[in-house]
């Protein structure tokens, strides 16, 4: 895990930080919520390259299940759950994924041709902008 303030975030992430900043320790939102049980979301100083230290676990799972290892060197971890699961985007495509090692959610699907309890797609979310807009909708619905 390469955590540095020198990570080049996508333009949309930089804009979000400029306008509202990040989220530190967000717990106990109504289920389901993108912000539930998060150590952080969006905070540049907490962002890192890669899959948050899950490299050995992921590579072992791929080996055991004879799956191809995804090249995740350009993935930016922009959120981390209390259990260590990480939310990432590919800085080239802006595609969002969840790397969850220990449980399944109702709002995600396992990524095709990958071991279970590794990479997931979040239903209805393809890109970083989709993620932020979904989060904003959750907040609006909670307030409204």
N, C-alpha and C positions, 0 to 999 in steps of 0.2 A: 504494500500500500504506500503510494507516494503522495504524502500530504504536503502541500506547499501552497503558498499564496501566489505562486507564479503559474498556476494552472490556467490555461486559456479557456475560459468558459464561453459557451455560445452567447451570441449577442442578446438573445431573449433572456437568458439567465442574468447577464450583467444589467439589463434594463430592470428586471425584477428587483435586484439588489439595490439599485439606485433609487427606486421608487418606494419599496416597502421593507427592504432588508430581508433577513432570514428569520427562522423560527428555532428557538432553543427549548428543548424539553417540553414536548407537547404530549399530554396524556389524557386519558379518560374522556375522549370525545364520544359521542354516540356511535355505535357500530352501524355500518362500517364507515370508516373515515380515513382518508389518506394521511391525516395528521395523527392518528391514534398511535400511542406508544413510541413516539419518535424522540431520539436523542437530539437530532437536529434535522432541519430541512433548509436547503438553499445557502447556508452560511459559507461564504467563500473560504474562510480560514479553516473550515472543517471538511471541505470537499477534498477528494483524493482521486487519483487515477487508479483504475483497476476495480477489483471486486471486494475491496475492504478486508483483505487478509484471508480470503477464502480460497486462494490459489491452490494450495495443496489438496484441500477437501475436494474442490471441483475437478482437478486433474485426476485424482484417485477415483472419483465417481465415474468420470468418462472412461477411464481404463477398465473399471469393473464391468461397465455396461457396453463396452465397445462403441462408444460414441465419440464423435469428433469434437475436439476442444475448440470453442469459439475464440477468435482473436479479440480479446477485450482490452488491449493496451490503450485504446482510445476512448474507453468508457470512463465517464466522470461520475463518481459517487456523489450525489447531491443530497442524500438523505440516509439516515441510519436509524433503524429501530433499536429499541432497548435490548432485544435478543441478538443483535448483530446483523440481521438481514439488512440489505442495502438496496436503495433505489438509485438507478443509474440512467444516464443517457449516453449514446454514442455521439461524440462531439462532431463527427462527420455527417451523420444522417439525422441527428437530434431525436432518434428513436429511443423511447423509454422502456426499461425492463426492471423487473424486480428480481433480485437474487435472494431467494428464501430457502434456507437449509433445513428447516425443521417442522414446517406445518404448511397447510394448504388454506387458502382463503376462498370465499365464494365469488370474489370479484377478479380472480386471475385464472389463467390457463397455463399449463406447462408448455414451454417452448418445444416445438417439434424437434425430434432427433436429438434431444438433450436428456440427460438423466433427470428423473424426478427430483424435486427438492433442490433444484439449482435455478436455472433461469425461467422466469415467467413473464407473460404479457399481462398487463392490467387491462381488463375489459373496458373498451371504450376509449382507451388512451393509447395513442400511437407516438406522439411527439411530446417534447417538453412543454410546448404551448398547450397541448391538450391536457397535460397534467395540471398545469397552473389554472386553466379554465375550469377543470373539474373540481379542483380545490375551492376556487372562488364560488362555484355553484353550491358546494357543500356548505360553505359559510353563509351564503345568502339564504339557503333553505333553513339553516339553523336559526338565523336571526328572524326570518320572516314568519 
